[in-house]
Amino acid sequence: TGVQTCALPISATLSPNDPNYLVMVNPTTALVTPIGPFGNYITDIAIDPHTGIMYAVSGNNGKFYTVNTTTGLATQTGNTGLNFQNGGGFAANSMGALYGVSNFTVYSYNKTTGKATLVGLDLLADFVDAAAFDPNNNFYGVEGGGGTDNPHSRFLVTISLLTGLGIQVGPMINDLDALAFVPVKR
């Protein structure tokens, strides 16, 4: 469908400007335009590439949401069955299937009920702070941090959707906390 013309990230709860908002970022100018408040505590979002529906999970509760991309309002549509999304990383693959990481475990999510289903085993060594699928449907995460040994160290991992195992790719990177892939031009 071509190259994205904007990004739709979320602002932090502690942001002095528009906390816990859906915002639009112009990739050419980096101008941030607030869209609207979620009305709920949202920590991770994923967009189904076929329907354009934005889904969200929370680091505060086990609720599952759909997000109105025009107003920013997050509406609870289900429950993940998890206490809350601990760590981070939530993404849709090219088929629109939703996957995420909570604690040290990979889950798939039902888009209707929000129910999280265990994928593989608890094989990640650290929290995953961000996740994304590349154009070939390989699942990547930013693993590390959150520990007392080195709270700043992060590393890119590929995550198996069969076993839940994360394999480190390349050297350590300090304080990385987001991940996305440039869409392939078609």
N, C-alpha and C positions, 0 to 999 in steps of 0.2 A: 504493500500500500504506500510505499515511499518513506521518506525520512520524517520523523516526528517534528512538528513545528514548535512544540512546547513540552515541558515536563510538568507533572502534577505531583509535587512532593507535599509533605505535611510539615507544618512548623512545630517546634518543640513546645511542650506545655509551659516551660519557663521562659519562652520567648517574650521580650518586652513589647513586641509588636505582633498583634494577632496570634496569640497562643492557641495551639491545638486547632489550627486552621488548615483547610485545603488551600494551597496556593498554586499559581501558575508561574513558571519561570521561562522567560524568553531565552533560548540557548545562544542567541547572537549577542544580546546586550546584557544578559544576566539580570534584567529587571524582574523583580518579584511583584506579582499582582495578587492580593488576597482574593479568594473566591468566596469563602465563607466558613463559619465555624462548624465543626463536626457535631457539636452538641453532646459528644461523648468523648471518652479518653481513647484515642486511636494511636497505635504505635507502628503498625505496618500495613501497607496497602499492596494490592495486586490488581492488575487490569486484565480481564479476559480479552485477548486480541481479536476474537471473533465477534463478540457482542458489545464490547466497549464498556461492560459493566465493571465498576470498581468494587472490590471486596476489601474488607478491613478486619483486623483483629486488634485486641487490646492487651497491653502489658499491665492492666489494672484489674481485669476480670476475664472470665472465659467466654465472653460474648462474641458473636460473629455478626458482621454488618455488611450492608451494601451502602455505597456512598453516591449521593446525587452529585455528579461532576459539575452541575450548573450552580448549585447553592452551597455545596460542601456538607450538607446534612447527612450524617451517618444514621441509618435506621437498622436496629437490631432485627436480624432475620433468623437467628438461631443461636446455638451455643456449641462451642468447640468440645466441651467435655473436659477441658483442661482448666486448672485453676485460673491461669492467665498465661499469656505469651511471654515466657521468660527467656531473655536473650533477644533474638530478633531474626528477621529474615522471613519473607513471605513473597511468593512469586507465582506467576502463571506461566506455563509453558506454551508453545505455539499452538497446541490443541485446546488451550483454555483450562487445563487441569491445574488445580491449586496445590502448592506444596509450601511448607514452612518448617521452621526449626524452633523448638521450645526446649530450654535447658540443653541437653546433649542429644536430643532425639529429633528425627525427621518425621514429619506427618504429612499425609494428604488430607485435603479438606473437601467435604461435600458442599457444593455451591448452594444447595437448597436449604440444608439444615445446619451447616457450619460444622458438623461433627468431624473431629480430627481422628484419623486412623493411623496407627503406628506403621512406619515404613522401616523395615529391617530391625536393627538392634540399637541400643544406646552406645554408638561407637564414636561419637565426636569427643575430642579431648577437651575442648573449651566451648564457651558460648559462641554462637554465630550471630554477629551483629547486623549482617545484611545478606541477602541472597538474590540471585537472578539466574535466569536461563540464557544461554548464548543462542545464536540463531540455529544451532544444530541440536537444541534441546538438552545440552549438558547443563547440569545444575551446579552452580558455583556458590560459595559462601565466603564471607570474611570471618574467619575464626580467630578467637583469642580475646584477651582482655577479661576484665571482670575477676581476675584472680589477684592474689597477694604477691605472687612471684614477680610478675611484670605486667601491671595493669595497662600498659600502653602498647604492648606488642600485638600485632595482628598478622595474619597470613592468609593468602588466598588458597582455598581448597576446592577441589571438585568433590561433589557429594554423590555417592551411589544411591539411586532410588530403589535398588534391590536390597542392599545391606544396611544403608545408613552411614557407611564409613566415609570419612572425609580424608582425602589425600592432599597433602600440601603441594602447592605449585609455586615454585620460586622462593626467594628470600623473604624474611620478615619485613613488615612495613609498619611503622608506628602510627597509631591513632587513626587508622582507616575505619570509616563507619558507614559507608554507602557503596552500592555496587549497581551498575547498569551496563548494558551492552548497546552499542549503536545498531539500530535496525538495519537490515540488509535492504538495499535499494532493489526494487523489482521492476 
